[in-house]
């Protein structure tokens, strides 16, 4: 399977199963596009007619081009066969009983009242609560007990707003550090925060203990303050931006990323990216809102057209700033064309419900934070382990080949089947697909590949 697209004056061919990327001239682009459905003679005749009068495109040269394409196919670099399907289930089965990461919901409460919040302002459709040290301690023990021989373990402090339970966060990190050597483990902590409670103590702690921090900022003040308000209805932009700047500076501008959301109010999200750059932030992410179609924040079909254009303009901005010596990272354009994720990851996806679970303040286990509060997805708890084998089995079998709609998608080994939660909320099944999300993902991958191609060509 190949995918051909044009962007920024380049003709790009992506081969799905080999991972090869080819930048070709116009005639070769046409030859590759016809290669599987036409004979050598038909292709040469058709392309010759198209470029009639062009002295650089002769039948002889087109014949050589065809033969080069055929050679690349023989080498497995074009039209490569899918050899991964038979191993899809087996790969995930090997590690399905090993837990490597937990999302600790240390606070089911929040000091902001964001209208688009998937977590019902941090309550997850339930009661407000904070996690006790005893529950968090047991969660860390559960992770260690179920991690097998895996040494590196990941824990994300999440909410709501986790800094509303900061004392427990600090106690849990101290406990984890106290058992690392004895248990032969290495804990990596991440903190996701809206920034309202950041102070010097938080900054010192995060810099010392957290391998990454995720900072919620929607870009422009008017956009951010439209949604990310406190319970009095006041915007939070002016209160959090100086704190974020101080934290990022203290981290040396590394090991963080700004996490924004774009909605119907700002499909022109490149303006928000530019605002964050102007504020001195260079590790950026802007995510499309996920909500009900009738929600006022939901992206419309017209919005999606704007977003697609924004993605292309963002790619050009990144290339321009790279040339100027002012590069920045956009999370969704991070791609490694030389190696990238191992084939296990490409097939199996995020590992929600098997390798990765969310823990509520009460110690209940869910496949990930986006399923928390939906009782049918409750897996068990941290004291007794997974008891809902039927649901875990669904997630164990959820891989890129479990989605029928993904069969003919060129980008499936980049997205690994996408987000199970988004699929469920869009279709009622974790093996469904979130169509508009897929459309946006494919565009992001085209842009990411285009950026890398331009860099390799020195353009």
C-alpha positions in Angstrom: 0.0 0.0 0.0 1.3 3.4 -1.0 0.1 6.9 -0.3 0.9 9.7 -2.8 0.5 13.3 -1.9 1.8 16.7 -2.9 2.7 19.5 -0.5 4.9 22.6 -0.7 6.1 21.7 -4.2 7.1 18.2 -3.3 5.7 14.9 -4.7 5.9 12.5 -1.8 5.2 8.7 -1.8 4.8 6.9 1.5 5.0 3.2 1.6 2.8 1.9 4.4 4.4 -1.4 5.3 8.1 -0.7 4.7 7.9 2.8 6.2 9.9 4.1 3.2 9.4 7.7 2.1 10.2 8.7 -1.5 10.4 12.3 -3.0 10.0 12.0 -6.7 9.6 14.2 -9.8 6.2 14.7 -11.5 6.6 11.9 -14.1 7.7 9.3 -11.5 4.8 10.4 -9.3 2.5 9.5 -12.1 4.2 6.2 -12.9 3.9 5.1 -9.2 0.3 6.2 -9.1 -0.5 3.9 -12.1 1.9 1.1 -11.3 -0.3 -1.5 -9.7 -3.3 -1.2 -12.1 -1.6 -0.8 -15.5 1.0 -2.6 -17.6 4.4 -1.1 -18.3 3.3 -0.2 -21.9 0.1 1.4 -20.7 1.9 3.6 -18.2 4.6 4.7 -20.6 2.0 5.6 -23.2 -0.3 7.5 -20.8 2.5 9.5 -19.1 4.1 10.2 -22.4 0.8 11.8 -23.6 0.6 13.9 -20.5 4.1 15.3 -20.9 4.1 15.5 -24.7 6.5 18.1 -25.8 8.6 18.0 -22.6 12.1 17.0 -23.8 13.0 15.7 -20.3 10.2 13.1 -20.3 10.8 10.6 -23.1 9.4 7.1 -23.5 12.9 5.7 -22.9 13.3 7.6 -19.6 9.8 6.6 -18.5 10.8 3.0 -19.2 13.8 3.4 -17.0 11.6 5.0 -14.3 9.2 2.1 -14.5 12.0 -0.3 -14.0 13.4 1.6 -11.0 9.9 1.4 -9.4 9.8 -2.3 -10.1 13.2 -2.7 -8.5 12.1 -0.7 -5.4 9.2 -3.1 -5.2 11.4 -6.1 -5.3 13.6 -4.6 -2.5 10.5 -4.1 -0.4 10.7 -0.3 -0.4 7.5 0.3 -2.5 4.3 -1.7 -2.5 5.6 -3.8 0.4 3.5 -6.6 1.5 1.7 -6.6 4.9 3.7 -9.1 7.0 2.4 -7.7 10.3 -1.2 -8.8 10.4 -0.5 -12.4 11.6 1.5 -11.2 14.6 -0.9 -8.5 15.8 -2.7 -10.4 18.5 0.3 -12.4 19.6 2.5 -9.3 20.2 0.0 -7.7 22.6 -0.7 -11.0 24.3 3.0 -11.3 25.4 2.9 -8.2 27.5 -0.8 -8.0 28.4 -0.2 -9.0 32.0 2.6 -6.5 32.5 1.5 -3.0 33.8 4.1 -0.3 33.0 2.2 2.9 33.7 -0.5 4.4 35.9 -2.4 7.6 35.6 -3.0 8.5 39.3 -6.1 10.7 39.7 -4.9 12.3 42.9 -7.7 14.9 42.7 -11.2 14.6 41.3 -11.7 18.3 41.8 -10.5 21.4 40.0 -10.1 25.1 40.6 -11.1 25.9 37.1 -14.5 25.4 35.4 -13.6 24.8 31.7 -16.8 24.3 29.7 -15.2 21.8 27.3 -13.7 19.6 30.0 -14.2 15.9 29.2 -13.9 15.2 33.0 -16.9 17.3 34.1 -14.7 19.9 35.7 -12.6 17.2 37.3 -15.4 15.3 38.9 -15.7 12.6 36.2 -19.5 12.7 36.6 -19.1 11.7 40.2 -18.3 13.2 43.6 -15.4 15.5 44.3 -12.6 13.7 46.1 -8.9 13.6 46.6 -6.7 10.5 46.9 -5.3 9.6 50.3 -1.6 8.7 50.7 -2.6 5.2 51.7 -4.5 4.7 48.4 -1.8 6.2 46.3 0.8 4.1 48.1 -1.2 0.9 47.4 -1.4 2.0 43.7 2.4 2.3 43.5 2.7 -1.1 45.1 0.2 -2.5 42.6 2.3 -1.1 39.8 5.4 -2.7 41.1 3.7 -6.1 41.8 2.3 -6.2 38.2 5.3 -4.8 36.3 7.1 -8.1 35.9 10.7 -7.7 35.0 10.1 -4.2 33.5 12.5 -1.7 35.3 11.2 1.7 34.1 7.7 2.5 35.4 5.7 5.7 34.6 3.3 7.5 36.8 1.3 10.6 35.7 -0.2 12.8 38.5 -3.5 13.8 37.0 -6.9 15.3 37.9 -8.9 17.4 37.9 -6.1 19.5 39.2 -3.4 17.4 40.9 -1.8 20.3 42.7 -5.0 20.6 44.8 -3.5 17.5 46.5 0.1 18.4 46.3 1.1 17.2 49.7 0.0 13.6 48.8 1.9 13.9 45.5 5.1 14.7 47.3 4.5 11.9 49.8 3.9 9.4 47.0 7.1 10.4 45.1 9.1 10.1 48.3 7.6 6.6 48.9 8.4 5.5 45.4 12.0 6.7 45.7 12.4 4.8 48.9 11.5 1.5 47.3 13.2 1.8 43.9 16.5 0.2 44.8 14.9 -2.6 46.8 12.4 -3.4 44.0 14.8 -2.9 41.1 12.6 -0.2 39.6 13.0 3.3 38.2 10.0 5.6 38.5 9.4 8.4 36.0 6.9 10.9 37.1 4.8 13.4 35.0 2.7 16.2 36.3 -0.3 17.6 34.3 -1.5 21.0 35.7 -3.6 24.1 34.8 -0.9 26.2 36.5 -3.1 28.0 39.0 -1.3 26.6 42.1 2.3 26.7 40.7 4.7 28.3 43.2 8.4 28.0 44.0 7.8 24.8 45.9 6.0 23.2 43.0 8.7 24.3 40.5 11.5 23.0 42.7 9.7 19.7 43.2 8.8 19.3 39.5 12.4 20.0 38.4 13.8 17.6 40.9 11.3 14.7 40.5 9.3 15.0 37.2 10.7 13.9 33.9 8.0 15.9 32.2 5.4 18.5 33.0 2.3 19.1 30.9 1.0 22.7 31.1 -2.5 23.6 30.0 -2.6 26.8 27.9 -4.9 27.5 24.9 -2.8 30.2 23.3 -4.4 33.6 22.8 -5.7 35.3 25.9 -9.1 35.8 24.5 -9.4 32.2 23.4 -7.9 30.8 26.7 -10.1 33.0 28.9 -13.2 32.1 26.9 -13.1 28.5 28.2 -10.5 28.2 31.0 -12.2 30.2 33.7 -12.6 29.9 37.5 -15.9 29.4 39.3 -16.5 33.1 39.3 -16.2 33.2 35.5 -12.9 35.0 35.5 -10.2 34.0 32.9 -7.0 32.4 34.1 -4.5 33.5 31.4 -2.9 36.4 33.2 -2.5 34.3 36.4 -0.9 31.3 34.9 1.3 32.5 32.0 3.9 34.1 34.3 4.0 30.9 36.4 4.4 28.8 33.3 7.2 31.0 32.1 9.0 30.8 35.4 8.6 27.0 35.5 9.8 26.5 31.9 12.8 28.8 32.5 13.7 26.9 35.6 13.6 23.6 33.6 16.0 25.1 31.1 13.3 25.1 28.4 13.2 21.3 28.3 11.1 18.3 29.5 7.8 20.1 29.3 5.1 20.8 26.8 2.3 23.3 26.5 -1.0 21.5 25.9 -3.7 23.5 24.2 -7.2 22.7 22.9 -8.7 24.2 19.8 -12.4 24.3 19.3 -15.1 25.9 17.1 -13.9 29.2 18.5 -10.4 28.9 17.2 -9.9 26.6 14.2 -7.3 29.1 13.2 -5.2 27.7 16.0 -1.9 28.8 14.4 -2.5 32.2 16.0 -2.5 30.4 19.3 0.8 28.6 18.4 2.3 31.9 17.5 1.2 33.4 20.9 2.8 30.6 22.8 6.0 31.1 20.8 6.0 34.8 21.5 5.7 33.9 25.2 8.9 31.9 25.0 7.4 28.4 24.8 8.9 26.0 22.3 7.5 22.6 23.2 3.9 22.8 21.9 0.8 20.7 21.4 -2.6 21.8 20.2 -5.3 19.1 20.3 -8.7 19.2 18.6 -11.6 19.2 21.1 -13.4 15.9 21.6 -17.0 16.5 22.5 -20.6 15.7 21.4 -21.5 17.0 17.9 -24.1 19.3 19.3 -21.7 20.9 21.8 -21.1 24.6 21.0 -17.4 23.9 21.1 -17.5 21.1 18.5 -15.6 21.5 15.3 -17.8 21.7 12.2 -17.1 20.5 8.7 -16.1 24.1 7.7 -13.8 24.3 10.7 -12.0 21.1 9.6 -11.2 22.7 6.3 -9.6 25.6 8.1 -7.7 23.3 10.5 -6.2 21.4 7.5 -4.9 24.7 6.1 -3.5 25.6 9.5 -1.6 22.3 9.7 0.1 23.1 6.4 0.9 26.7 7.4 2.3 25.3 10.7 4.6 23.1 8.8 5.9 26.0 6.8 6.4 28.1 10.0 8.4 25.3 11.6 10.7 25.0 8.5 11.1 28.8 8.5 12.0 29.0 12.1 14.4 26.0 11.7 16.3 27.9 9.1 16.4 31.0 11.3 17.9 28.9 14.2 14.7 29.3 16.3 13.2 25.8 16.0 10.2 24.6 18.1 8.6 21.2 18.6 5.0 20.4 17.7 4.0 17.2 19.5 1.9 15.9 16.6 4.6 16.4 14.1 7.2 14.3 16.0 8.2 11.5 13.6 11.3 9.4 13.2 11.6 8.1 9.6 14.8 6.2 10.3 13.5 4.0 13.0 10.5 5.2 14.9 8.4 3.1 17.3 9.0 -0.6 17.3 6.6 -2.8 15.4 4.9 -3.8 18.6 4.0 -0.3 19.4 2.9 0.4 15.8 0.5 -2.5 15.8 -0.7 -2.5 19.5 -1.2 1.2 20.2 -1.2 2.9 23.6 -1.8 -0.2 25.8 -4.8 1.3 27.6 -6.5 -1.3 29.8 -3.5 -3.7 29.7 -0.1 -1.9 30.1 -1.6 1.4 31.2 -4.4 2.1 33.6 -6.0 5.0 35.4 -6.6 4.9 39.2 -9.4 6.9 40.8 -9.1 8.5 44.3 -10.8 5.4 45.7 -8.4 3.0 44.0 -10.7 1.8 41.2 -9.0 0.8 38.0 -10.1 2.0 34.5 -8.5 1.5 31.1 -7.4 5.1 30.9 -8.5 8.6 32.2 -11.1 9.0 29.5 -13.0 6.0 30.7 -13.1 7.0 34.3 -16.6 7.3 35.7 -18.2 4.9 33.2 -18.9 1.9 35.4 -19.0 -0.6 32.6 -15.3 0.0 32.0 -14.3 -0.4 35.6 -11.6 -3.1 35.5 -11.2 -3.8 39.3 -9.2 -2.1 42.0 -5.7 -1.8 43.3 -6.3 -4.1 46.2 -7.7 -7.1 44.3 -6.4 -6.4 40.8 -8.3 -6.8 37.6 -11.6 -8.6 38.0 -13.4 -7.5 34.9 -11.6 -9.9 32.6 -14.2 -9.4 29.8 -13.5 -5.7 29.4 -9.7 -6.2 29.7 -9.9 -8.9 27.1 -11.6 -6.3 24.7 -8.7 -4.0 25.2 -6.1 -6.8 24.9 -7.6 -7.6 21.5 -7.7 -3.9 20.5 -5.0 -3.3 18.0 -4.7 -1.6 14.6 -6.0 -4.8 12.8 -9.1 -4.9 15.1 -10.5 -1.8 13.3 -12.1 -2.9 10.0 -12.1 0.7 8.8 -8.3 0.8 9.1 -7.7 -1.9 6.6 -7.1 0.4 3.7 -5.7 3.4 5.6 -2.1 4.3 4.6 -1.4 5.9 8.1 -2.5 3.0 10.3 1.0 2.1 11.4 1.6 5.7 12.4 -1.6 5.9 14.5 -1.7 2.2 15.6 -5.5 2.3 15.5 -6.0 5.6 17.2 -7.5 6.4 20.6 -9.9 3.7 22.0 -11.7 6.3 24.1 -12.4 8.6 21.1 -13.5 5.6 19.1 -15.9 4.6 21.8 -17.4 8.0 22.3 -17.9 8.4 18.6 -19.2 5.0 17.7 -20.0 3.1 21.0 -17.2 0.6 20.3 -13.5 0.7 21.1 -12.8 -0.9 17.8 -14.7 1.8 15.9 -13.1 4.9 14.5 -13.5 8.6 15.2 -13.7 9.7 11.6 -12.9 13.4 11.9 -10.0 12.5 14.2 -8.7 10.1 11.6 -8.9 12.8 8.9 -7.0 15.2 11.1 -4.4 12.6 12.0 -3.7 11.7 8.4 -3.2 15.4 7.6 -0.8 15.7 10.5 1.2 12.8 9.3 1.5 14.2 5.8 2.8 17.5 7.3 5.2 15.6 9.5 6.6 13.6 6.6 6.8 16.7 4.5 8.8 18.6 7.1 11.3 15.7 7.4 11.6 15.4 3.6 12.3 19.1 3.3 15.0 18.9 6.0 16.6 15.9 4.3 16.7 17.7 1.0 18.2 20.8 2.6 15.4 22.9 1.4 
